[in-house]
Amino acid sequence: MDVYRIKKNAEFRAVYKRGKSFSNTLLVLYVYMNKKNVNRLGVSVSKKVGKSVVRNRIKRLIKESFRLNSNYIKVGSGYDLVFIARKSSNGKSYVEINNSVKNLIKKAGLYK
């Protein structure tokens, strides 16, 4: 399954402004209903988290976790999900990031 991405700044801002947020120790998740019948993913990692190598690794881990769990996420009218990495996510393994992603999706009530 293809993962649809949120890339434009305006789309991120809309999700931050109108969406609902959920958080745990590693990540923050903003969820906003987009009425497009597809779930879209946005990932944001601040420079405070680490150098570009670290930030890109965290982005890859979040994207992969989302891709593998996307079958278990409700589609309904479609959601925009934006994950924001916290400083504490630096140096974490895939398993820890994956558990964090799953935990947030469950908190948001989007897990089938």
Summary of the structure (lengths in Angstrom):
residues: 112
radius of gyration: 12.9
end to end distance: 16.7
largest distance: 37.4
contacts: 336
relative contact order: 0.26
helix: 43%
strand: 25%
